[in-house]
Amino acid sequence: MSSSIIGRCHFVADSIEATGTKRRTTRWRSPRAAVIPSFHLPMRSNEVKNRTFADDIKALRLITAIKTPYLPDGRFDLEAYDTLVNLQIENGAEGVIVGGTTGEGQLMSWDEHIMLIGHTVNCFGGSIKVIGNTGSNSTREAIHATEQGFAVGMHAALHINPYYGKTSLEGLISHFESVLPMGPTIIYNVPSRTGQDIPPRVIQTMAKSPNLAGVKECVGNDRVEQYTSNGIVVWSGNDDECHVSRWDYGATGVISVTSNLVPGLMRELMFGGKNLALNSKLMPLVEWLFHEPNPIALNTALAQLGVVRPVFRLPYVPLTKAKREEFVKIVKDIGRENFIGERDVQVLDDNDFILVGRY
């Protein structure tokens, strides 16, 4: 066998002296790393006149993790979705996360996912930054979805760490290094959902890339301060902590669920200086929103406000009637004029909701 063929098979021939004779053996050698820098970017464009850079994303203070509304058959309700995004723009949000946890990207096919990103860019990309959640626990899927997301014009990508199967710290680094070259990226750390913290060593390694826009951090304000003191941009991922994160710990802003409902008040928290009274006023709403796993309460609230149809893709189901009644009181206490939509808030009966398992 020729030496070139042996090399391709990753075997190395050794000559060993044994009992006066030479015998030929083979020794396995691990192949070189399969990821070649930039080799996996066939959809990358060299066009720069409309390109967004990481610094453009770093400046954003209020980013809404936008809800995805549905029609009774479970398909996207793009008319309601457009209304939601327009209301975010009108009330001062600077960016939207499309197909994130709140937007139920985990319940979408990748075709739906990329279509919604492209639709958002096409309709609103000139008015608000569109950040597509193209992360996955599969590096292969994350690479492919991110290529497609940037190809349809998203301004930045949101990437979570591989969940369920998880990986080593070196695996985390390799995963993020596989997607960072494609464009501006926010890394999302939420151990309560992934079962694995992304430690500072990984983020500090990723910060060497000019494409790291920053981190959506859900661990807490000590971690926020650790990053911001080292020049790494952080958005709070916890609405209940975001005001203190912004004004006491150096966070740039928040990636918010609550801003779906009260974008103007959330903008005031991020732009208007320290306002403990407003922050306290919003706490009952924030606590209500996260009584059950997000986005259950948000979906319920938006239906009660009449801005989306009361349709849930399973496994999400609406909050109990008692919690729906509690929401009506919260709206009245904060002021209906501060919430999106124009209809009076309603309790809704159980049979008003549609639960869709196949769509």
C-alpha positions in Angstrom: 0.0 0.0 0.0 1.4 3.4 -1.0 2.3 5.9 1.8 -0.2 8.4 0.4 -3.0 5.9 0.8 -1.8 4.9 4.2 -1.8 8.6 5.2 -5.4 9.1 4.1 -6.5 6.1 6.2 -4.7 7.6 9.2 -2.5 4.6 9.7 1.3 4.8 10.3 3.6 2.0 9.4 6.2 1.1 12.1 9.2 -1.1 11.7 9.9 -3.1 14.9 12.9 -5.3 15.6 11.7 -8.6 17.1 13.7 -11.8 17.5 16.1 -10.8 14.8 13.4 -10.1 12.1 11.6 -7.1 11.0 7.8 -7.1 11.2 5.5 -4.5 9.9 2.7 -3.2 12.1 0.2 -0.3 11.9 -0.6 2.2 14.6 -3.9 4.2 14.6 -3.4 8.0 14.6 -6.4 10.3 15.3 -7.4 12.3 12.3 -7.0 16.0 12.2 -9.8 18.2 13.4 -12.5 18.2 10.7 -13.5 21.8 11.0 -11.5 24.0 8.7 -11.9 27.7 9.5 -14.4 29.4 7.1 -14.6 26.2 5.0 -18.2 25.6 6.1 -19.4 29.1 5.0 -20.6 28.6 1.4 -23.5 31.0 1.9 -21.4 33.9 3.2 -21.5 37.0 1.1 -18.8 39.5 0.5 -21.3 42.3 0.1 -20.8 44.8 2.9 -22.9 47.9 2.2 -25.9 46.6 4.2 -24.0 44.3 6.6 -24.5 44.7 10.3 -21.4 44.5 12.5 -21.2 43.4 16.1 -20.8 46.9 17.3 -24.3 47.7 15.9 -25.7 45.0 18.1 -23.7 45.9 21.2 -25.4 49.2 21.4 -29.0 47.8 21.8 -30.5 48.3 25.2 -34.0 46.9 24.8 -34.5 43.7 22.8 -37.8 41.9 22.9 -38.0 38.1 22.7 -41.0 38.3 20.4 -44.0 36.0 20.7 -45.1 33.9 17.7 -48.9 34.0 17.3 -50.9 31.2 15.6 -54.0 30.6 13.5 -56.6 28.1 14.7 -55.0 25.4 12.6 -51.6 26.0 14.2 -49.9 27.9 11.4 -48.3 31.3 11.9 -50.7 34.2 12.2 -48.5 36.7 10.3 -51.1 39.5 10.5 -51.0 39.3 14.3 -47.2 38.9 14.3 -46.8 42.0 12.2 -49.0 44.0 14.7 -46.8 42.8 17.6 -43.6 43.8 15.9 -45.0 47.2 14.9 -46.0 47.8 18.5 -42.5 47.0 19.6 -41.1 49.5 17.1 -43.6 52.2 18.0 -42.8 51.8 21.7 -39.1 52.0 21.5 -37.7 48.4 21.3 -34.5 48.3 19.3 -34.3 44.6 18.5 -36.4 41.4 18.4 -35.3 37.8 19.0 -37.2 35.7 16.4 -38.0 32.1 17.2 -36.4 32.1 20.6 -37.7 30.4 23.7 -40.5 33.0 24.0 -41.2 32.7 20.3 -41.4 28.9 20.6 -38.6 28.2 18.1 -38.4 24.8 19.7 -41.9 24.0 18.3 -41.0 25.1 14.7 -39.6 23.2 11.8 -36.4 24.8 10.4 -38.4 25.9 7.3 -40.8 27.8 9.5 -38.0 29.2 11.5 -36.1 30.6 8.6 -39.2 31.8 6.9 -40.2 33.8 10.0 -36.7 35.3 10.2 -36.8 36.3 6.5 -40.3 37.7 6.9 -39.3 39.9 9.8 -36.2 41.2 8.0 -38.2 41.9 4.9 -41.0 43.8 6.7 -39.2 45.4 9.6 -35.4 45.1 9.0 -35.0 48.8 8.3 -36.7 49.8 11.6 -35.5 47.2 14.1 -32.6 44.8 14.5 -33.6 41.2 13.7 -31.8 38.6 15.8 -32.6 35.1 14.7 -32.4 32.2 17.1 -30.5 29.7 15.0 -28.9 27.8 17.9 -29.2 24.1 18.3 -27.8 21.3 20.4 -26.6 19.9 17.1 -23.6 21.8 15.7 -24.5 20.7 12.2 -28.0 22.1 12.5 -26.7 25.3 14.1 -24.3 25.8 11.3 -26.9 25.2 8.6 -29.6 27.4 10.2 -27.2 30.2 10.8 -26.0 30.2 7.2 -29.6 30.4 6.1 -30.5 33.1 8.7 -27.8 35.4 7.5 -28.6 34.6 3.9 -32.2 35.9 4.4 -30.8 39.0 6.1 -30.9 38.7 9.8 -28.7 41.1 11.6 -27.3 38.8 14.3 -27.7 35.2 15.5 -28.6 34.0 19.0 -26.8 30.8 20.0 -27.5 28.6 23.0 -25.1 25.9 24.3 -25.8 22.3 23.4 -28.5 21.0 25.7 -29.7 17.5 26.9 -26.7 15.6 25.4 -24.4 18.4 26.7 -20.7 18.4 26.0 -17.4 19.2 27.6 -16.0 22.8 27.9 -13.7 22.1 24.9 -16.8 20.9 23.1 -18.6 24.2 23.9 -15.7 26.2 22.5 -15.6 24.1 19.3 -19.4 24.5 18.9 -19.4 28.3 19.2 -16.2 28.6 17.1 -18.2 26.8 14.3 -20.8 29.5 14.1 -19.1 32.7 15.2 -17.3 33.3 11.9 -20.7 33.8 10.1 -21.7 37.1 11.6 -22.6 39.0 14.8 -23.6 36.6 17.5 -25.1 36.7 21.0 -24.4 33.7 23.2 -27.3 32.7 25.4 -26.6 31.2 28.9 -29.6 29.8 30.6 -28.6 26.7 32.7 -32.2 26.2 34.0 -33.1 25.2 30.5 -29.9 23.6 29.1 -28.7 21.9 32.3 -25.2 23.3 31.8 -23.7 26.6 32.7 -21.4 28.3 30.1 -18.5 29.3 32.4 -16.5 32.5 32.0 -13.6 30.7 30.5 -15.6 29.8 27.5 -17.0 33.3 27.0 -13.6 34.9 27.4 -12.3 32.6 24.7 -15.2 33.5 22.4 -14.6 37.2 23.1 -11.5 37.0 21.0 -13.8 36.9 18.0 -14.8 40.2 16.5 -18.3 38.7 15.9 -19.1 38.2 19.5 -21.7 40.9 20.2 -22.2 39.8 23.8 -23.9 37.4 26.2 -27.5 37.0 27.2 -26.8 36.0 30.8 -29.4 34.4 33.2 -27.1 33.3 36.0 -27.2 36.5 37.9 -25.7 39.9 38.5 -22.4 38.7 39.9 -21.7 37.1 36.5 -23.0 40.2 34.7 -20.5 42.3 36.6 -17.7 39.9 36.0 -18.2 40.2 32.2 -18.9 44.0 32.1 -15.8 44.7 34.1 -13.8 43.0 31.5 -15.4 44.8 28.6 -17.8 42.1 27.5 -21.3 43.3 26.6 -24.1 41.6 28.6 -27.9 41.7 28.3 -29.8 40.5 31.4 -31.9 37.5 30.6 -33.9 37.9 33.8 -36.7 40.5 33.7 -36.9 40.6 37.5 -33.2 41.6 37.7 -32.7 43.7 34.6 -33.2 47.1 36.1 -30.5 46.5 38.7 -28.3 44.8 36.2 -28.5 47.8 33.9 -27.9 50.5 36.5 -25.8 48.8 39.2 -23.9 46.1 37.4 -23.1 47.5 34.0 -25.4 45.5 31.8 -26.0 47.1 28.4 -29.7 46.3 28.6 -32.2 43.4 28.6 -33.5 40.7 26.3 -37.1 40.8 27.7 -40.3 38.8 27.8 -42.2 41.5 29.7 -41.6 44.0 26.9 -44.0 42.0 24.7 -46.8 43.5 26.9 -45.4 46.8 28.2 -42.6 47.8 25.8 -42.8 51.5 26.7 -42.3 50.9 30.4 -39.5 48.5 29.8 -37.8 51.1 27.6 -38.1 53.6 30.4 -36.4 51.1 32.7 -33.5 50.7 30.3 -33.1 54.4 29.2 -34.6 56.6 31.8 -32.1 56.2 34.7 -32.6 54.4 37.9 -36.3 54.2 38.7 -36.9 51.8 41.6 -40.6 52.9 41.9 -41.4 51.8 38.3 -39.4 48.7 38.7 -41.4 47.8 41.8 -44.6 48.6 40.1 -43.8 46.0 37.4 -42.7 43.2 39.7 -46.2 41.7 40.2 -46.5 41.4 36.4 -43.0 39.9 36.0 -43.6 37.4 38.8 -47.0 36.5 37.2 -45.3 35.9 33.8 -42.8 33.4 35.3 -45.1 31.6 37.7 -45.1 28.8 35.0 -42.4 28.2 32.5 -42.2 30.9 29.8 -44.0 31.4 27.4 -47.2 29.9 29.0 -48.2 33.1 30.8 -47.2 35.5 28.0 -49.3 33.5 25.5 -52.3 33.6 27.9 -51.8 37.4 28.6 -51.7 38.3 24.9 -54.8 36.4 24.3 -56.5 38.1 27.2 -55.5 41.5 25.7 -57.0 40.5 22.4 -53.9 41.0 20.3 -53.4 37.4 19.4 -55.9 34.5 19.0 -56.1 32.2 22.0 -54.3 29.3 20.2 -51.6 27.2 21.8 -49.2 24.8 20.2 -48.9 21.9 22.6 -47.3 21.1 24.9 -48.1 24.6 26.1 -51.5 25.2 27.6 -53.1 28.4 29.1 -52.9 29.4 32.7 -55.7 28.5 35.0 -58.8 30.7 35.3 -57.6 31.9 38.7 -54.3 33.1 37.2 -56.2 34.7 34.3 -58.3 36.6 36.8 -55.2 37.7 38.6 -53.8 39.1 35.3 -56.9 41.3 34.9 -56.2 42.9 38.3 -52.5 43.4 37.4 -53.4 45.2 34.2 -55.8 47.5 36.1 -53.1 48.2 38.7 -50.4 49.1 36.2 -52.9 50.8 33.9 -54.4 49.4 30.7 -52.9 52.3 28.7 -49.4 50.9 29.4 -50.2 47.6 27.7 -50.3 46.9 24.0 -53.6 46.5 22.2 -56.8 48.4 22.4 -59.4 46.0 23.7 -60.4 45.7 27.3 -58.6 42.9 29.1 -60.7 39.8 29.5 -60.5 36.7 31.7 -61.5 34.2 28.9 -63.1 30.8 29.6 -61.4 27.5 29.3 -63.3 26.7 26.1 -62.1 29.9 24.4 -58.7 28.4 24.0 -57.6 26.1 21.1 -54.9 23.6 21.7 -53.1 22.3 18.6 -51.1 19.1 18.6 -50.6 18.7 14.9 -49.9 21.6 12.7 
